[in-house]
Structure formats: C-alpha cells, structure tokens
C-alpha cells in the first residue's frame, strides 16, 4: 500500500502572522481600502485584480442585476427551505437548484458561450468589415430562429423588456464601455432579434457581454454572476428564516413533486431491525 501523502497545490490564500495572503496579495497592505466586495469576488474566481473602471462597472452590474421578489421561483425555493429557520441551507438550495439552468445568474456562462460563438463566426466568415459583419450576423440570427432555437439570454417573461438591461446599459455608457467589442456585438444581436422576432434580451446576455469585455471566460462568468447577485438570495433567506411560516413547513403533498433517484432501502432495514435486549 502506498502511504505517501498527496500534495495539493493552491494559489488561493495563505494565513500568516499579522496578515493573510489572498491570491498572492497582502490583505493588509494591498487589498484593504482598495477593493470592493465585487472586485474581491472577481479576484477570487478570475485570479487577477481588475482595474478601477472594471471594478466600478462590476459594482454597477452587481446592483443592477438584483431582483428579489419572492414570487419568482428560485426565491420560492429559498423561502420553503428557510421556513425551518436556517439561512445558509436556503441559499445553498437556491444555488444548487440553478446549476445548469438556462435562467438565473449562472446562465450568464452559457450566454457568454453564445456570444463567443457568434464572434468566432464573424471572424471566420468576413474580412472584418462592419457591413459584412452585420450581414453575417443577421443571417446567423435568422437561421437560429428558423430552427426554432432561441439562444440563452433572450426572452423576458411577463413584461415588454428587462428593466435590468436598461439600467446596465446606462451604466455601460456612463463608464465609457459601450464601444467595446462584446457589448457592441450584444447590442447588434439584440437589435436583430427584436426586429425579426420581437424578442428582447435579458440580463444574462447583457452581463455576459460586460464580463467578456473584461476578459473573463464563460466558465468564470457563471459563478461570478451568481456570487455578485447573491444578495437577493440572502434577503429572502433571512426574512424567510425569521418568519418561519408554518404554512411552508407543511406543504400539501399535491404541491410537492420529488425529482431524483428512487428511495433506497438499506440491507439492514430489509432484514429487520435487531431487537433490543
């Protein structure tokens, strides 16, 4: 038997006497007083410090993305889980439930993949002239809609447009980032989809464009957006845990549907419990 202990390497952090290191930076001398909560999350996930303009843009996006209405289904799950008095379990349940979903903050990752794919097609199929880019982009969008495929990041339920996109657009312009390549691609794609199909983009696609212009990858963007948008989860989790409504602790069986593997009977149970002496 090989008893040699494995060595696991980390670049995340190191605890020291009188200071701590986070991603190689001194918390006491490099980060305190210079970083915001959003930029620290970016440092945690992306591994590099973002510049001042990026930090302010990320702060703007963290604020604009918030919608905490408990009638929205992920927050319903938060409320049901928090009804037993625990905040952390409720937030964890919401985050786990959105893994791989095509809605919510995590969907900004797949939305970023869609924008990257469009960008690659434009680079391959054009001489990088604006008029040719626009023609190829519209052709691709029409093909997607003809195939009845609406990419992730499009569709705004119950209202004409996503007000968060409008708020974010104002901040992108104010920060001088509206001419960056992925934001321009987002704006053009949004205009085409609206013109030919009357469908608007939602916040996931807009956020993906902002993050791609910061150099983040789709794998990084999903967790980043989940983290900076988690205040809405915490608001519902805290209020739900404080209320602890009995009605959510005793939901009728016809309101609950289990999705998962079938129940398992242990071998010991199948043999019958041993009698106590």
N, C-alpha and C positions, 0 to 999 in steps of 0.2 A: 504494500500500500504506500502510495506517495503522500507523505505527510507535510510536504513543503507548502508553506502558506503562500497563496497567490498575492501578488502585488497589484493594487488598483491605483491608478494614477488619477489625479484630479487637478483641474485648473480653476475650480470654483472658489475655494476660500481656504484660509489658514488662520487659526486662532493663535494670537501672540500675547505676550505680557504687555499690557498697556495699549494694545492696538489690535486690530484684526485686518486681515487682507481679504479683499473681495475681488475676484478676477484679476488678481495681481496688484491691485491698487490699495493704498493705505486708506482705511476708512477715516482715520483721524485727520490725516493731512491732505488727502486727495479728494475725498468724496463728501464729507460733511460740509454743509453750506454751499455746495456746488451742484449737487444732483437733486432732482425731484423724484417722487415715487415712480413716475412713469419712466424716467430715464434709467433708474436703477433696475427696473424690470427689463428694459431693453438690454442693459449691460449683463444681467443675469442670463438672458436667453441667447442674445446675439454674441456676447463676449467682447464687445468693444464699446467705448464711450462715444455717444453721439454728440454732435456739435450743438451750439446754443440754438440755432434755428431749428434743427431737428428736434431738440428737446421741447421747445415751445410748441412745435407742431404736434408732437406726440401728446403733450398735455392737453392741447385743444381737442385732439381726437378722442382722448380718454373721457373728456367731458361731454362732447357732442354725441358720443355713442350711447349714452345712458338712457335707458327706458326701463322703469322698474315696476310697471303696472302689474299687480299680482294676478290679473285675469289672463295674462299671456302664459302659455302652457309650461315653459320651463320654470316659471316662478310659482305656478300651481304645485309643481313637484316640490319646490323649496318649502312651500307652506305646509304641505302634508308631512314632509319629513321633520320640519321644525316644530310641528304641533306637539311633539313629545318632549320639547324643552331643550333641544340641542341645536346650536347654530352651526357648528362645524360639520356635522353629519349632513345637514341640509344643503350647505354649499357644495360639499363633496358629491352629493347625489346629483345636483344640477350639472356639475362639470362632467361627471362620468356619463350622464344621460346624453350629453351633446357630442360625445366622441364619435366622429364620423358622420354627424348630422349635416344636412345641407342648409340649416338655418343656424342662427346664433353666431357668436363671435368666432368660434372655431372654424366656421365655414369661410372665413376670410382667407384661409390657406388654399383650399380648392379654387376660390375666386382668383387668387394670385396666379395659380397654375393656368387658368383660362387666359388671363392677360398675357402671361409669358408665351403661351402657345400662339396667340394672335400676333404678338410682336415677332416671333420667330418666322411665322408665315409671311409677314410683310417684308422682312429682311431677305427671305429666300426668293420671293416672287416679284420683287420690284427693284428698280435701280435707286431706291431710297429717295424718289421724288414725291413731293406731297400729293400731287394729283393722282399718281399711280397707287400710292399707299391707300388713299381714300377709296379708289375703285376696288382694290383687292379686299379691303376691309369690309366694304358693303357687300361684296359678293359672298364673302365668308359668312357674314351675319345672315344673309338671306338663305344660304344653304342650311345653316343651323335651324332656322325657323321652318324651312320646308321639311326638314326631317323631324319636326315637332320636338326639337330639343331646345329647351330654354336653359342656358348656362346658369350655374350657380351665381348668385349675385344679382339676379333680375327677378322682379316681382315684388309688389308692395301690397300686402293684404289689407283690405278694409279701408283704404284711403287712396287718394289720387297719386301721391308721391311720398317718398320717405323724407320726413322733415329733418332727419339727422344728416342726410346727404346735403340738404340745403345749408344747414349750419356748418358742416365741414367744408363745403365749397367756399363759403365766405372766408373761413379761416385760411384755407389754402391760398386764396387770392391775397389775403392780408399778409401772409408770410412770404409772398413772392415765389410760390412754388407751383403756380398754375401752368407754367410752360415746361415743366419737367416732363420727360418722355412718357412715363406710365400714366400720369394724370391726364395728359393730352390724349393718350390712347383711350383711357376711360371715358373722357368727355365725348370723343368722337363716336365710340361704340354706343354710349348711352343715347346720343342723338339719332343714330341709325335705328336702333331698336324701337325708339319712340315713334319715329317717322313711319316705319314699315309695319309695326305690330302694336303700337300704342302700349308698350310695356316699359316701365321705368326701372332703373337700377335701385338696389337697396344699399344699406350701409356697408355690407360685407365687401362689395366690389369697390366702393369708394375708398374704404380703409385699405384694401389690398393695394390699390394704386399708390396711395401715400406711402405705404411701407416698402413697396418695390422701389420707389424713387429714393428711399433711404438705403437701398442696397440689401434689404432683408430677403431671405428666401421663403418660399411657401411653407416649408417645414417650421420655420421660426415664426411666421406671421400668425398662424392659428393660435398657438399658445400665448403669444404676446398679446393678441387682442382679447383672449379670454381673461388674461391676468389684469390688463388695464381696465377692462369693463366689469370687473367682479364686484364693484361697489353695489350694483343693482342686486346681485345675489345676496350680499351681506345685509342690505337694507331689509329685504323680505325675510331672510333667515332670522335676523334679530327680532323683528316685530312678530314674526310667527312664533318664535320660541317664547317671547314674553306673553303672548296671548294664550298659547296652549289651548286652542278651542276644542272642546270635546267632540264637536261635530266632525272634525278632521281626524280624530283618533278612532272613530267608529264609522268609517265609510261603509255604506251598504255593499254587499258582495257584488251586486249587479253594476256597481260603479267602478269595480276594480277588475283588471284583466292581467293575469300573470304572463309575461313573455320571458322564456328562458328554458333551461333543461328541465325534464320531468323530475318530480320529487324522488328521492333515493331512500330506500330502506336499508339500514345498516345490517350486516350479518348478525350482529349480536341481538338486535331487535327482532329479527326474523326467527331467531332461536328461542326468543322469550327471555324476559329479564330474569336474572338469577334471584331466587328468593332470599330475603334477609334472614339470617339466623337469629 
